[in-house]
Amino acid sequence: MSENGNSSQKTDMNEGAPAASAPFSATETGGDKALRASMREHEQPALRVMARPADANIYGDVFGGWIMSHVDIAASIVAARRAKGRVATVAVNSFVFKQPVFVGDLVSFYATIIRTGTTSMTIDVEVFAQRLQGPQPSDAPEAFVRVTEATLTFVATGEDRRPRALP
């Protein structure tokens, strides 16, 4: 139970079903990370976007702010579904850039509700880049790399933009 008396069971973005697994932890091994990445590759992301030249600096690295805005959008999609309406981002609890994102990467944003309160919910977002371009042999599979992790808090709001109870 959360401090607000509501369940804190972890759910994924699909109809409030229990999540398949926990978020990455600092203790995972390289093999665990690879397995988790391959598992995520077959899930439906909350958002998927191709990084374009306009999203990058002159060296081809995508701006962190571009990733941050898409993380917020992906998390808000899941939050709005859970709230059955309007939500507002009230906190970015954590944000870690693990690897760079490059122009041409197909970027997938996976969002999972990890806690709910009376009016709020906390959402973990994992971001993966599928390296579609670069110096890899043509017969090699594209790399699927975890590039960012974030945790955000949202509040359900009414038409008056004031907090309201989650359904």
N, C-alpha and C positions, 0 to 999 in steps of 0.2 A: 504494500500500500504506500502511496505517496503521502507527503505531508498534508495534502488536501483531501485525503481519504479515497482517492481513486486508484484504480489498478495501475501498476507500473510495468505490466507485462509488455515485453518487446513485441512489436508487430511490424510486418513489412507493408509495402505500399498497396498491396492487394487485399482490399476488403477487411482489413484488421486481422488477418490470419496471423498466427504465431510465426515469428521469423525463423528461418532455417538455421541461422548461426549467429554467433556474437560478432561484434566488430573486431578489427585487427587489434592486437595488443603488442606492446613492445617486446614481449617474450617469444613471439612467433619465430620459427626458424625460416630459412629461405625456402625449404620445401613446403612448409605450411602456407607461406605467402603465395607461392606458385599455385598450390592446390586451391586456395581461396580465390585467386584471380581467375583460374579456369572455371570454378564454380560460378562466379559472378558473370563470366562471359556468356553463360547460357540463361541468365535471368533477364527479365524485362526491366530496363532502366527507367527511372522517372523522367529522364531527359537524355537525348543524344544529339551532339552537335559536331560538325566538322570545323576544325580550327582553320581560319582563312588568313591570308596575308594582312588584311586590315586589323587583325586581332593581335599582331605581333610587332616586336621591335625590328630594327634593321638587321638583326642577326638571325631572325626566324624564331625567336623564343616568344611564346604567347604571354601576354601581360597577365600578371597575377590577378589584377582587378577584373579581367574578363572571366577568369575561372571563378572568382568570388561571386560575381553577379549571377553566373549560371548555377552555382551551388545554391544560392538563395532562391532562385527560380525553381530548381528541382525540389528543394525542401518545401517550398510553399505549395507546390502541386500536391504533395502528399498531405501536408497540413490542411489544406482547403478541403481535400476529400474527407479527411477524418472529422473536420469541423462542420462539414456540410455547408460551407459558406465562406465568408470573408475571414481572412487572418492577417495578422501583422507580425513582422519579425521584430522581436524585442531584444534579442541578444545573440551575439556570435560568441559562443562559449569557448570554442577552440577552432583553430585553423592551422593546418600544417601542410606545407608544400613538400612532397617527398621526391619528386622527379620533375624535370621540365616538360612542358607540352610544346610541341612543334607544329608549325604550319603543315597541314595535311593529315594530322592525327584525327582519328574519329574518337571523340571524347564522350564517355558514358558516365552519367551521374546516377548512383544508386542511393536511394533515401529510405531510411528505416526509422519508424517511431520507436524510441527507446523508453519514453516515460510520458505519462499524461497526468495532468492535475485537473482542477475544477474548470479552469478556463485556458490552461496552457498545455503545450506539448513540447518535448525535446526530441530533436531529429538528428540522427547521424547521417552524414553523407560521405560516401566513398566515391572517388573519381578515378576512372581508369582511362588510359589512352591506348588505343589500338594503333600501332605504328604501321600505317599503310604505305609509307614512303621511306626511302633511306637506303643505306648500303647493306641490304640483305639479299641473299641469293633469291632468284625468282621462284624457286621451288620451296623456299623456307616459309613456314607459317608466320603470319604477322605477329609481332610481339604485343602482348596485352599487359600493360604496366600500370600498377597503382601509382597515381601521381599526387593525389591530395586526399586528406581526411578533414572533416569539419563536423562540428556539433553546433546546432542553432536552436533557439527557443522561439516559439511562436505563441501568440495569444489569439483565440477566436474573438472576433469583434462583430457587433451588430451593425445595422445600417447607420447608427449614430457614431460608429467607430469607437465605441466603448466596449470593454471586455464583456463577454457573455459566456455562459456555461457551455461546455462541450456537450453535444448530444450523446 
